[in-house]
């Protein structure tokens, strides 16, 4: 196994991991730099690779939320849209649904493209792919020239039913090259060849919106790595949980819109496999946000109805994208989430101090108290050992900010205000956890929680107590788990196309030919990643009862697509529908609306070393070797003990497998801090993870 590198850009910290040929992991963290996150990336890589030559590295994998930040902050300029005449307002109208029916003050996110930069072209393709109105090429040329004159340099083209017949979109791309040389063009039939006009248009627009910035970013990173001697290709994590080359992501940047959080869910599933718990909740709490995902039977759930920038996590309130993505719930609850007194109570987030200026305790000019400031005031964090001692925290400044902005306005003591902040952010995450468990038909009391991220182990046990989750897994190097997950991903590319037919009326020859074409497209992207071995093809389909508006994804058997295969699809639909909703009607006709395919290629797997491989002896019994791992204790706040209590502190790196700890206790490592409240016990397993038993 050669050297492999993963680095993940978060809102507050950028995380790094280097895996050696023997499986050892070296990690690092740096504050994310703005407005150019690549500065922190390159500085951290230089530090990580100080003793290793870049010519020894076989693979570099990157995860970033840069794309979602560009969309949320509306940073792009010069992006226009060309659509079928009469459909100029698709983005504005959307679905006409109110995500909160009784709230008269709701506001949906504004369209990414203003109406003056949306052009119309005379053409019309019907739902069966036939041409009703031929493309008016003179009209198309005029529309392109007008948008170019208004400053459009990147053009999204989304014509009605182009997913069935893209001939007009292809021709407009040729005309745009004539009329506006240098204009970047994104075509909907390449980005999202599926039905539902609003979602397809939104997906195409997002792809165009982030294309220029992400292309420049990825090319800059790739060039910098080559200058350092790296001879391989830069890979990028996709929202689906698979990786692809940076060159592929330059063409389809919408697929990496949530690349960082996906890696964490993958690694949570890997830890679940190692410990024998395949049904779990992945809980990733960083400096800016908290991300949660349900993992069932060892695999994170996925969705093709992804929404970015939801309002209070309400379905239908965000910007929709038809991309394959790990089904995550993301909320503004992180270490940098800002706390304040509001209407007589404590409110936390979603606004974040991020890395600039950061929490008050960072000493970088922040004035508003955050969750990290509260955790420091409660004694949970070591001011002299934050991020492995690379940062010294300002406890006096944190206490002053909490007192001035929260405690005094509400008539609370410093401890009460700090504990209130800690409780409120945990409650916010509890509500999000219910979304990914109870609203998915799963009882959290029957699941395991895998808590990671820089702040995850601080709050993980409290979150489990609130929900009755009996077990928490706290991985070693929890603060960089997502970066490790980058090395656990397969090379993957997903393709989907719409062809709406009742399952008993499917044109088998047509779908077989369509699948062959999809296979060629997906395999080509995987092959360009220089994957060794076979490319594995998996087929699926989105099906529903006739007349329904929502679908479930079901597997399509490999091999010839015939009547027997379609019968298997029907049986699978009934089983999945019954599992989701508790009822299925095998006599009710179903239809398939979208046919999907995934091509994967195996890369070198991430391998976590057992204690026996590192030469560390296994301890037995509660007290065995405990004294060697003890650090100077400190006073910490636990309301179960009526407030402040002298709390034992442990060095995570000196805790060998078999060590057993009882809360209250604090465990410190470079990447994160673990807080074990009263009533829990934690045992170190063979992979140095803390397996926590939570008392109901």
C-alpha positions as CSV (number, residue, x, y, z in Angstrom):
1,X,0.0,0.0,0.0
2,X,1.5,3.4,-1.0
3,X,1.3,6.7,0.8
4,X,-2.2,8.3,0.4
5,X,-3.3,11.8,1.5
6,X,-6.8,13.2,2.3
7,X,-7.6,16.8,3.2
8,X,-11.0,18.2,4.0
9,X,-12.0,21.9,4.1
10,X,-14.6,22.8,6.7
11,X,-16.1,26.1,7.7
12,X,-13.7,26.5,10.6
13,X,-10.9,24.0,10.3
14,X,-9.2,22.2,7.5
15,X,-8.3,18.6,8.3
16,X,-5.4,16.4,7.0
17,X,-4.5,12.8,7.1
18,X,-1.5,10.8,5.7
19,X,-1.7,7.1,5.5
20,X,1.7,5.3,5.3
21,X,2.4,2.0,3.5
22,X,2.2,0.2,6.8
23,X,-1.3,1.7,7.6
24,X,-0.2,4.3,10.2
25,X,-2.1,7.6,10.1
26,X,-0.6,11.0,10.6
27,X,-3.1,13.8,11.1
28,X,-3.1,17.6,11.3
29,X,-5.6,20.5,11.6
30,X,-5.3,24.2,10.5
31,X,-7.8,27.0,10.6
32,X,-9.5,27.5,7.2
33,X,-8.4,30.5,5.3
34,X,-10.8,33.0,3.6
35,X,-11.5,33.9,0.9
36,X,-9.1,31.3,-0.5
37,X,-9.2,28.0,1.4
38,X,-6.4,26.6,-0.7
39,X,-3.9,28.7,1.3
40,X,-4.6,26.6,4.4
41,X,-4.7,23.4,2.3
42,X,-1.2,23.9,0.9
43,X,0.3,25.1,4.2
44,X,-1.2,22.0,6.0
45,X,0.0,19.6,3.3
46,X,3.5,21.1,3.5
47,X,3.5,20.5,7.3
48,X,2.1,17.0,6.9
49,X,4.5,16.0,4.2
50,X,7.7,17.4,5.8
51,X,9.2,13.9,6.2
52,X,7.7,12.3,3.1
53,X,8.5,12.9,-0.6
54,X,5.6,13.8,-2.8
55,X,6.9,11.3,-5.4
56,X,6.0,8.5,-2.9
57,X,2.3,9.5,-2.8
58,X,0.0,7.5,-5.0
59,X,-3.3,9.3,-4.3
60,X,-4.5,12.6,-3.0
61,X,-8.3,13.0,-2.2
62,X,-9.9,16.3,-1.4
63,X,-13.2,17.2,0.2
64,X,-14.6,20.7,0.4
65,X,-17.8,22.7,0.9
66,X,-16.5,25.5,-1.3
67,X,-19.3,24.9,-3.8
68,X,-22.1,25.1,-1.3
69,X,-20.5,28.3,0.2
70,X,-20.5,29.9,-3.2
71,X,-24.2,29.2,-3.6
72,X,-25.3,30.1,-0.1
73,X,-23.3,33.4,-0.1
74,X,-24.3,34.2,-3.7
75,X,-20.7,34.9,-4.7
76,X,-20.8,34.0,-8.4
77,X,-21.2,36.7,-11.1
78,X,-21.9,36.6,-14.9
79,X,-24.2,33.5,-14.8
80,X,-27.2,33.4,-17.2
81,X,-29.9,31.0,-18.2
82,X,-31.4,30.2,-21.6
83,X,-34.7,28.3,-21.6
84,X,-37.7,27.5,-23.8
85,X,-39.9,30.4,-24.7
86,X,-42.7,30.7,-22.1
87,X,-40.7,29.1,-19.3
88,X,-38.6,32.1,-18.2
89,X,-40.0,32.1,-14.6
90,X,-39.5,28.4,-13.8
91,X,-36.9,29.3,-11.1
92,X,-39.2,32.0,-9.6
93,X,-42.4,29.9,-9.6
94,X,-40.7,26.8,-8.3
95,X,-43.3,24.3,-6.9
96,X,-45.6,27.0,-5.6
97,X,-45.6,25.0,-2.3
98,X,-45.3,26.7,1.0
99,X,-42.8,24.8,3.2
100,X,-44.6,26.2,6.3
101,X,-48.3,26.3,5.4
102,X,-49.5,28.6,8.2
103,X,-46.5,31.0,8.3
104,X,-47.4,34.1,6.3
105,X,-43.9,35.5,6.6
106,X,-41.8,32.7,4.9
107,X,-39.3,33.6,2.3
108,X,-37.8,31.1,-0.1
109,X,-34.1,31.6,-1.1
110,X,-34.0,33.9,-4.1
111,X,-33.2,32.3,-7.5
112,X,-29.4,32.3,-8.2
113,X,-30.0,34.1,-11.5
114,X,-31.9,37.4,-11.7
115,X,-34.7,37.5,-14.3
116,X,-32.9,40.0,-16.5
117,X,-30.2,37.3,-17.1
118,X,-32.7,34.7,-18.2
119,X,-33.3,34.5,-22.0
120,X,-36.0,32.6,-24.0
121,X,-35.6,30.7,-27.2
122,X,-38.3,29.6,-29.6
123,X,-38.3,25.8,-29.6
124,X,-40.4,23.0,-28.2
125,X,-39.8,19.3,-27.6
126,X,-42.6,17.1,-26.2
127,X,-42.4,14.6,-23.4
128,X,-42.1,11.7,-25.8
129,X,-39.0,13.3,-27.4
130,X,-40.7,14.5,-30.6
131,X,-40.1,18.0,-31.9
132,X,-43.2,20.2,-31.9
133,X,-41.5,23.5,-32.7
134,X,-38.1,23.4,-34.4
135,X,-35.3,25.5,-32.9
136,X,-35.3,29.1,-34.3
137,X,-31.5,29.5,-34.7
138,X,-31.7,33.2,-35.4
139,X,-33.7,33.7,-32.2
140,X,-31.1,31.6,-30.3
141,X,-28.2,33.6,-31.7
142,X,-30.0,36.9,-30.6
143,X,-30.6,35.6,-27.1
144,X,-27.0,34.6,-26.7
145,X,-25.7,38.0,-27.9
146,X,-28.1,39.8,-25.5
147,X,-27.0,37.8,-22.5
148,X,-23.3,38.2,-23.4
149,X,-23.9,42.0,-23.7
150,X,-25.3,42.0,-20.2
151,X,-22.1,40.4,-18.8
152,X,-23.0,36.7,-18.9
153,X,-19.8,34.6,-19.2
154,X,-21.3,31.3,-18.0
155,X,-24.5,30.0,-19.6
156,X,-26.9,27.4,-18.3
157,X,-29.2,25.9,-21.1
158,X,-32.3,24.1,-20.0
159,X,-35.0,23.4,-22.6
160,X,-38.3,21.7,-22.0
161,X,-38.0,17.8,-22.1
162,X,-34.3,18.0,-23.3
163,X,-33.8,14.9,-21.1
164,X,-35.7,12.9,-23.8
165,X,-34.3,14.7,-26.9
166,X,-31.3,17.0,-26.4
167,X,-30.9,18.0,-30.1
168,X,-31.8,21.6,-29.5
169,X,-29.5,22.0,-26.5
170,X,-26.6,20.6,-28.4
171,X,-27.2,23.0,-31.3
172,X,-27.5,26.0,-29.0
173,X,-24.1,25.1,-27.5
174,X,-22.6,25.3,-31.0
175,X,-24.3,28.6,-31.7
176,X,-23.1,30.0,-28.4
177,X,-19.5,29.1,-29.4
178,X,-20.0,31.1,-32.6
179,X,-21.6,34.1,-31.0
180,X,-19.7,34.4,-27.7
181,X,-16.4,32.6,-27.9
182,X,-15.1,31.8,-24.5
183,X,-18.5,31.6,-22.9
184,X,-18.8,28.5,-20.6
185,X,-22.0,26.5,-21.4
186,X,-23.7,23.9,-19.2
187,X,-26.4,21.8,-20.8
188,X,-29.2,20.2,-18.7
189,X,-29.2,16.9,-20.6
190,X,-25.6,16.4,-19.6
191,X,-25.9,17.5,-15.9
192,X,-29.4,16.3,-15.0
193,X,-31.2,14.2,-17.8
194,X,-34.3,13.6,-15.6
195,X,-37.8,15.0,-15.5
196,X,-39.3,17.6,-13.3
197,X,-38.6,20.9,-14.9
198,X,-37.9,23.1,-11.8
199,X,-35.5,20.6,-10.2
200,X,-33.7,20.0,-13.5
201,X,-33.4,23.7,-14.2
202,X,-32.2,24.4,-10.6
203,X,-29.5,21.6,-10.9
204,X,-28.2,22.9,-14.2
205,X,-28.1,26.5,-12.9
206,X,-26.2,25.4,-9.8
207,X,-23.7,23.5,-12.0
208,X,-23.1,26.7,-14.0
209,X,-23.1,28.9,-11.0
210,X,-20.1,27.2,-9.3
211,X,-18.3,26.0,-12.4
212,X,-15.9,28.9,-12.9
213,X,-14.8,29.2,-9.3
214,X,-14.4,25.5,-8.7
215,X,-12.6,25.0,-12.0
216,X,-10.1,27.7,-11.1
217,X,-9.8,26.3,-7.5
218,X,-9.2,22.7,-8.6
219,X,-6.8,23.6,-11.3
220,X,-4.8,25.8,-8.9
221,X,-4.6,23.1,-6.3
222,X,-3.6,20.5,-8.9
223,X,-0.9,22.8,-10.3
224,X,0.5,23.5,-6.7
225,X,0.6,19.7,-6.0
226,X,2.6,19.1,-9.2
227,X,5.0,21.9,-8.3
228,X,5.6,20.0,-5.1
229,X,6.4,16.8,-7.0
230,X,3.1,14.9,-6.8
231,X,2.8,12.8,-10.0
232,X,-0.7,11.4,-9.5
233,X,-4.1,12.8,-10.1
234,X,-6.2,14.9,-7.7
235,X,-9.4,13.2,-6.6
236,X,-12.4,14.9,-5.2
237,X,-15.1,13.5,-3.0
238,X,-18.7,13.7,-4.4
239,X,-21.9,14.3,-2.5
240,X,-22.8,10.6,-3.3
241,X,-19.9,9.3,-1.3
242,X,-17.7,8.3,-4.3
243,X,-14.6,10.0,-5.5
244,X,-13.8,11.1,-9.1
245,X,-10.9,13.0,-10.7
246,X,-10.7,16.8,-10.4
247,X,-11.1,16.9,-14.2
248,X,-14.5,15.1,-14.0
249,X,-15.6,17.5,-11.3
250,X,-14.7,20.5,-13.4
251,X,-17.4,19.3,-15.9
252,X,-19.9,18.3,-13.2
253,X,-19.1,20.6,-10.1
254,X,-22.7,20.3,-8.9
255,X,-21.9,16.7,-7.9
256,X,-19.3,17.9,-5.3
257,X,-21.6,20.5,-3.7
258,X,-21.5,18.6,-0.3
259,X,-18.3,16.6,-0.7
260,X,-16.9,17.0,2.8
261,X,-19.8,15.8,4.9
262,X,-20.3,12.7,2.7
263,X,-16.8,11.4,3.7
264,X,-17.7,11.5,7.4
265,X,-20.8,9.4,6.9
266,X,-18.7,6.8,5.0
267,X,-16.2,6.6,7.8
268,X,-18.9,6.3,10.5
269,X,-20.2,3.3,8.6
270,X,-16.7,1.8,8.5
271,X,-16.4,2.2,12.3
272,X,-19.8,0.6,12.7
273,X,-18.5,-2.4,10.7
274,X,-15.4,-2.7,12.9
275,X,-17.5,-2.8,16.0
276,X,-20.3,-4.9,14.7
277,X,-22.9,-2.2,14.7
278,X,-24.2,-1.7,11.2
279,X,-27.3,0.4,12.0
280,X,-26.3,3.7,13.4
281,X,-26.5,7.5,13.2
282,X,-23.4,9.4,12.0
283,X,-23.0,12.6,13.9
284,X,-20.4,15.0,12.7
285,X,-20.1,18.3,14.7
286,X,-17.5,20.7,13.5
287,X,-16.8,24.3,14.0
288,X,-19.6,25.6,11.8
289,X,-22.3,23.0,11.3
290,X,-23.5,19.6,12.5
291,X,-24.2,16.9,10.0
292,X,-26.3,13.8,10.7
293,X,-26.9,10.7,8.5
294,X,-28.7,7.4,9.0
295,X,-26.6,4.3,8.2
296,X,-28.6,1.1,7.7
297,X,-27.1,-2.3,7.2
298,X,-23.7,-0.7,6.9
299,X,-24.5,1.8,4.2
300,X,-25.5,5.5,4.5
301,X,-28.8,6.3,2.9
302,X,-28.8,8.3,-0.3
303,X,-31.2,10.6,-2.0
304,X,-31.7,12.1,-5.5
305,X,-33.8,15.0,-4.1
306,X,-31.0,17.0,-2.4
307,X,-31.8,20.5,-1.2
308,X,-29.2,23.1,-0.3
309,X,-29.7,26.0,2.2
310,X,-33.0,24.8,3.8
311,X,-34.8,27.1,6.1
312,X,-35.0,25.5,9.6
313,X,-34.4,22.2,7.8
314,X,-37.9,22.3,6.3
315,X,-38.4,20.2,3.1
316,X,-39.1,22.3,0.1
317,X,-37.5,25.4,1.5
318,X,-34.0,25.1,-0.2
319,X,-32.5,25.0,-3.6
320,X,-33.3,21.6,-5.1
321,X,-30.7,19.5,-7.1
322,X,-31.2,16.2,-8.8
323,X,-27.9,14.7,-7.8
324,X,-27.1,11.4,-6.1
325,X,-26.1,12.4,-2.5
326,X,-25.8,10.9,0.9
327,X,-29.0,11.8,2.8
328,X,-27.7,14.3,5.3
329,X,-29.4,16.7,7.7
330,X,-27.2,19.7,8.2
331,X,-27.9,22.4,10.8
332,X,-26.0,25.5,11.9
333,X,-24.8,24.0,15.2
334,X,-21.0,23.9,15.7
335,X,-18.3,25.0,18.0
336,X,-18.4,28.4,16.3
337,X,-22.2,28.8,16.5
338,X,-23.0,32.2,18.1
339,X,-25.0,32.4,21.3
340,X,-27.1,35.4,22.3
341,X,-30.0,36.4,24.6
342,X,-33.2,36.6,22.5
343,X,-36.7,37.3,23.8
344,X,-35.7,36.4,27.3
345,X,-34.1,33.0,26.4
346,X,-30.8,31.7,25.1
347,X,-30.5,31.3,21.4
348,X,-27.7,29.5,19.6
349,X,-26.9,29.6,15.9
350,X,-27.3,29.2,13.0
351,X,-24.8,32.1,12.5
352,X,-21.2,31.1,13.0
353,X,-18.0,32.9,13.9
354,X,-16.2,30.3,11.5
355,X,-12.4,30.7,11.5
356,X,-12.4,34.5,11.0
357,X,-12.7,36.0,13.5
358,X,-13.7,32.7,15.3
359,X,-14.8,32.2,18.8
360,X,-13.8,34.9,21.3
361,X,-11.4,32.4,23.0
362,X,-9.4,32.2,19.8
363,X,-8.1,35.7,20.4
364,X,-8.6,36.7,16.7
365,X,-11.0,39.6,17.2
366,X,-14.2,37.7,17.9
367,X,-16.6,39.6,20.1
368,X,-19.7,37.3,20.3
369,X,-19.7,34.2,22.5
370,X,-19.9,30.8,20.9
371,X,-20.4,27.2,21.8
372,X,-16.6,26.7,22.1
373,X,-16.4,29.6,24.5
374,X,-19.1,28.0,26.6
375,X,-17.4,24.6,26.6
376,X,-14.2,26.3,27.7
377,X,-16.0,28.2,30.5
378,X,-17.5,24.9,31.7
379,X,-14.0,23.4,32.0
380,X,-14.4,20.9,29.2
381,X,-11.6,22.2,27.0
382,X,-7.9,22.6,27.9
383,X,-6.9,26.2,27.1
384,X,-3.2,25.1,26.8
385,X,-3.9,22.0,24.7
386,X,-6.4,23.1,22.0
387,X,-5.7,21.6,18.6
388,X,-2.8,19.7,20.2
389,X,-1.3,22.8,21.8
390,X,-1.0,24.7,18.5
391,X,-3.5,27.3,19.9
392,X,-3.8,28.8,23.4
393,X,-7.4,29.8,24.3
394,X,-8.4,32.9,26.1
395,X,-10.6,31.8,28.9
396,X,-11.0,35.3,30.4
397,X,-12.2,36.7,27.1
398,X,-14.6,33.9,26.7
399,X,-16.1,34.3,30.2
400,X,-16.4,38.1,29.7
401,X,-18.3,37.6,26.4
402,X,-20.7,35.1,27.8
403,X,-21.3,37.3,30.8
404,X,-21.9,40.5,28.8
405,X,-24.0,39.0,26.0
406,X,-25.9,36.2,27.6
407,X,-25.6,35.9,31.4
408,X,-26.2,39.5,32.5
409,X,-29.1,40.2,30.1
410,X,-30.9,37.1,31.4
411,X,-30.0,37.4,35.1
412,X,-27.8,34.2,35.1
413,X,-24.5,33.3,36.5
414,X,-21.6,32.6,34.1
415,X,-21.9,28.8,34.7
416,X,-25.7,28.8,34.2
417,X,-25.3,30.8,30.9
418,X,-22.5,28.5,29.6
419,X,-24.4,25.4,30.5
420,X,-27.5,26.8,28.9
421,X,-25.6,27.4,25.7
422,X,-24.3,23.8,25.8
423,X,-27.8,22.5,26.4
424,X,-29.5,24.5,23.7
425,X,-27.1,23.5,21.0
426,X,-27.4,19.9,22.1
427,X,-31.2,20.2,21.9
428,X,-30.9,21.7,18.4
429,X,-29.0,18.6,17.3
430,X,-31.4,16.3,19.1
431,X,-34.2,17.7,16.8
432,X,-32.1,17.0,13.7
433,X,-31.3,13.5,15.0
434,X,-35.0,12.8,15.2
435,X,-35.3,13.8,11.5
436,X,-32.8,11.2,10.4
437,X,-34.1,8.5,12.7
438,X,-37.7,8.7,13.8
439,X,-38.9,10.4,10.6
440,X,-37.1,7.6,8.6
441,X,-39.0,5.0,10.6
442,X,-36.2,4.1,13.0
443,X,-36.2,4.2,16.8
444,X,-33.0,5.9,17.9
445,X,-33.0,3.6,21.0
446,X,-32.2,0.7,18.7
447,X,-29.3,2.5,17.0
448,X,-25.7,3.4,17.8
449,X,-24.3,6.9,17.6
450,X,-20.9,7.5,16.0
451,X,-19.8,11.0,17.1
452,X,-16.9,12.7,15.5
453,X,-15.7,16.1,14.2
454,X,-13.9,18.6,16.4
455,X,-16.9,19.2,18.7
456,X,-18.8,15.9,18.3
457,X,-17.1,14.0,21.2
458,X,-17.9,17.0,23.5
459,X,-21.6,16.7,22.9
460,X,-22.1,13.1,21.7
461,X,-22.8,11.5,25.1
462,X,-25.3,14.2,26.0
463,X,-27.1,13.8,22.7
464,X,-27.3,10.0,23.2
465,X,-28.7,10.5,26.8
466,X,-31.4,12.9,25.4
467,X,-32.5,10.4,22.8
468,X,-32.1,7.1,24.8
469,X,-29.4,5.9,22.4
470,X,-27.6,3.1,24.4
471,X,-24.2,3.2,22.8
472,X,-21.8,5.8,21.4
473,X,-18.7,5.2,19.3
474,X,-16.0,7.9,19.6
475,X,-13.3,7.1,17.0
476,X,-9.7,7.9,17.6
477,X,-8.7,11.1,15.9
478,X,-12.4,12.0,15.8
479,X,-11.6,15.6,14.8
480,X,-10.3,14.4,11.4
481,X,-12.7,11.5,10.8
482,X,-14.1,13.0,7.6
483,X,-10.5,13.4,6.2
484,X,-9.9,9.7,7.0
485,X,-13.2,8.9,5.2
486,X,-11.8,10.5,2.0
487,X,-9.4,7.5,1.9
488,X,-12.2,5.0,2.4
489,X,-14.2,6.0,-0.7
490,X,-14.4,4.2,-4.0
491,X,-14.1,5.8,-7.4
492,X,-17.7,6.2,-8.5
493,X,-19.9,8.0,-11.0
494,X,-23.7,8.0,-11.1
495,X,-25.9,8.4,-14.2
496,X,-29.7,8.8,-14.3
497,X,-32.3,9.2,-17.1
498,X,-36.0,9.6,-17.1
499,X,-38.3,7.2,-19.0
500,X,-41.7,7.0,-17.4
501,X,-43.5,3.7,-18.0
502,X,-45.7,1.3,-16.1
503,X,-43.6,-1.7,-15.2
504,X,-45.8,-4.0,-17.3
505,X,-45.4,-1.7,-20.3
506,X,-41.7,-1.1,-20.4
507,X,-40.0,-1.2,-23.8
508,X,-37.2,-3.6,-22.8
509,X,-35.1,-3.0,-25.9
510,X,-35.2,0.8,-25.4
511,X,-34.2,0.6,-21.7
512,X,-31.5,-2.0,-22.4
513,X,-30.0,0.3,-25.1
514,X,-30.3,3.3,-22.7
515,X,-28.5,1.3,-19.9
516,X,-25.7,0.4,-22.4
517,X,-25.2,4.1,-23.2
518,X,-25.3,5.0,-19.5
519,X,-22.7,2.3,-18.7
520,X,-20.4,3.7,-21.3
521,X,-20.7,7.2,-19.9
522,X,-20.2,6.2,-16.3
523,X,-17.4,3.7,-17.0
524,X,-15.5,6.3,-19.0
525,X,-15.3,8.7,-16.1
526,X,-14.2,5.8,-13.7
527,X,-11.6,4.6,-16.2
528,X,-10.0,8.0,-16.5
529,X,-9.2,7.7,-12.8
530,X,-6.7,4.9,-13.7
531,X,-8.6,2.4,-11.6
532,X,-7.1,-1.1,-11.4
533,X,-9.4,-4.1,-11.9
534,X,-13.0,-4.3,-13.0
535,X,-15.5,-1.5,-13.0
536,X,-18.5,-2.7,-11.2
537,X,-21.9,-1.6,-12.5
538,X,-25.0,-1.5,-10.3
539,X,-28.4,-0.6,-11.7
540,X,-31.5,0.8,-9.9
541,X,-34.7,2.6,-10.6
542,X,-37.1,5.1,-9.0
543,X,-40.5,3.6,-8.8
544,X,-43.9,4.6,-7.4
545,X,-47.5,3.6,-7.5
546,X,-49.3,5.0,-10.5
547,X,-50.6,8.5,-9.6
548,X,-48.1,9.1,-6.8
549,X,-45.7,12.1,-6.9
550,X,-42.9,10.6,-4.9
551,X,-40.6,7.6,-5.6
552,X,-38.6,4.9,-3.9
553,X,-35.3,3.7,-5.2
554,X,-35.3,-0.1,-5.9
555,X,-32.5,-2.3,-7.3
556,X,-32.6,-3.5,-10.9
557,X,-31.0,-7.0,-11.4
558,X,-27.8,-7.4,-13.3
559,X,-27.9,-9.2,-16.7
560,X,-30.5,-9.1,-19.4
561,X,-33.4,-6.8,-18.7
562,X,-36.4,-9.1,-19.4
563,X,-39.8,-9.9,-17.9
564,X,-38.2,-11.8,-15.0
565,X,-36.0,-8.9,-14.1
566,X,-38.9,-6.5,-14.1
567,X,-40.8,-8.9,-11.9
568,X,-37.9,-8.7,-9.4
569,X,-38.1,-5.0,-9.6
570,X,-41.8,-5.2,-8.7
571,X,-41.1,-7.5,-5.7
572,X,-38.3,-5.3,-4.5
573,X,-40.6,-2.2,-4.6
574,X,-43.3,-4.0,-2.5
575,X,-40.7,-5.0,0.1
576,X,-39.1,-1.5,0.3
577,X,-42.5,0.3,0.4
578,X,-43.7,-2.0,3.2
579,X,-40.5,-1.4,5.2
580,X,-40.8,2.4,4.8
581,X,-44.5,2.8,5.3
582,X,-45.7,-0.4,7.0
583,X,-48.0,-1.4,4.1
584,X,-47.8,-2.4,0.4
585,X,-50.4,-3.4,-2.2
586,X,-49.0,-5.9,-4.7
587,X,-52.1,-5.6,-6.8
588,X,-51.7,-1.8,-7.3
589,X,-49.9,-1.0,-10.6
590,X,-46.5,0.7,-10.3
591,X,-44.5,2.8,-12.7
592,X,-40.8,3.5,-13.1
593,X,-39.9,7.1,-13.7
594,X,-36.1,7.3,-13.6
595,X,-33.5,4.6,-14.5
596,X,-30.2,4.9,-12.7
597,X,-26.8,3.4,-12.9
598,X,-23.7,3.5,-10.7
599,X,-20.1,2.6,-11.9
600,X,-17.5,2.0,-9.2
601,X,-13.9,1.1,-9.3
602,X,-12.0,-0.1,-6.2
603,X,-9.1,1.9,-4.8
604,X,-6.7,1.0,-2.0
605,X,-8.8,0.7,1.1
606,X,-8.1,2.7,4.3
607,X,-6.8,0.3,6.9
608,X,-7.0,1.0,10.6
609,X,-4.3,-0.7,12.6
610,X,-5.1,-2.9,15.6
611,X,-3.4,-2.4,18.9
612,X,-1.5,-5.6,18.4
613,X,0.0,-4.2,15.2
614,X,1.3,-1.1,17.1
615,X,2.9,-3.1,19.9
616,X,0.5,-1.7,22.6
617,X,-0.4,-4.2,25.3
618,X,-4.0,-4.8,26.1
619,X,-5.2,-3.9,29.6
620,X,-7.8,-5.7,31.5
621,X,-9.8,-4.4,34.4
622,X,-11.0,-0.9,35.3
623,X,-7.8,0.4,37.0
624,X,-5.2,-1.4,34.9
625,X,-2.7,1.1,33.6
626,X,-5.0,4.0,34.3
627,X,-2.4,6.0,36.2
628,X,-0.1,6.1,33.2
629,X,-2.8,7.8,31.1
630,X,-3.8,10.4,33.8
631,X,-3.1,14.0,33.2
632,X,-3.6,16.8,35.7
633,X,-7.3,17.1,36.5
634,X,-9.4,20.2,36.5
635,X,-12.7,21.5,37.7
636,X,-15.6,21.0,35.3
637,X,-19.3,21.7,35.4
638,X,-21.7,18.8,35.6
639,X,-25.2,19.7,36.9
640,X,-25.8,16.1,38.1
641,X,-23.1,16.7,40.7
642,X,-24.6,20.0,41.7
643,X,-22.0,22.0,39.7
644,X,-18.2,22.2,39.8
645,X,-16.4,19.0,40.4
646,X,-12.7,17.9,40.3
647,X,-12.7,15.9,37.1
648,X,-10.1,13.3,36.0
649,X,-8.4,14.0,32.6
650,X,-6.9,11.3,30.4
651,X,-4.4,11.3,27.6
652,X,-6.1,9.5,24.7
653,X,-2.8,8.3,23.3
654,X,-1.9,6.5,26.5
655,X,-5.2,4.6,26.8
656,X,-4.6,1.1,25.6
657,X,-7.3,-1.4,24.6
658,X,-9.1,-2.7,27.6
659,X,-9.0,0.5,29.6
660,X,-12.3,1.3,31.2
661,X,-13.3,4.9,32.2
662,X,-16.3,6.1,34.2
663,X,-17.9,9.5,33.9
664,X,-17.5,12.2,34.8
665,X,-14.2,12.3,32.9
666,X,-12.5,14.1,30.1
667,X,-10.2,12.6,27.5
668,X,-7.9,14.8,25.4
669,X,-6.3,14.3,22.0
670,X,-4.8,16.6,19.4
671,X,-7.9,16.6,17.2
672,X,-10.7,16.7,19.7
673,X,-11.8,16.4,23.4
674,X,-14.2,13.8,24.7
675,X,-16.6,14.6,27.6
676,X,-17.9,11.6,29.5
677,X,-20.8,12.9,31.8
678,X,-21.8,11.1,35.0
679,X,-23.5,7.8,34.4
680,X,-21.6,6.6,31.4
681,X,-18.8,4.1,31.0
682,X,-16.3,4.0,28.2
683,X,-14.0,1.1,27.1
684,X,-11.1,1.4,24.6
685,X,-11.4,-1.2,21.8
686,X,-8.7,-2.7,19.6
687,X,-8.8,0.2,17.2
688,X,-8.4,2.8,20.0
689,X,-12.1,3.9,19.7
690,X,-14.0,4.7,22.9
691,X,-17.1,2.5,23.1
692,X,-19.4,4.3,25.5
693,X,-22.3,2.7,27.3
694,X,-25.0,5.2,28.1
695,X,-27.3,4.6,31.0
696,X,-31.0,5.0,30.0
